[in-house]
């Protein structure tokens, strides 16, 4: 009978150890799940940041293209005005002589 009680005691100890390990594993799992959720949140936030930066870059590229076109238009107008001024100077000098 003592042997049976001894075996039952050992079995009970092993069951308690297994339950403790199971509880620890569950706790670790919950911590890991929380960490994964946190990292997923950070990843989503970074994805949103990247999307915002890409949109800003596209806006800036569009603005730069617009400004280049505007600069070229102004350059063309200035060159036209300089040509016209040169023509007028020639006319004035021709009339003066």
Residue pairs with C-beta under 8 A, 6 or more apart in sequence:
none
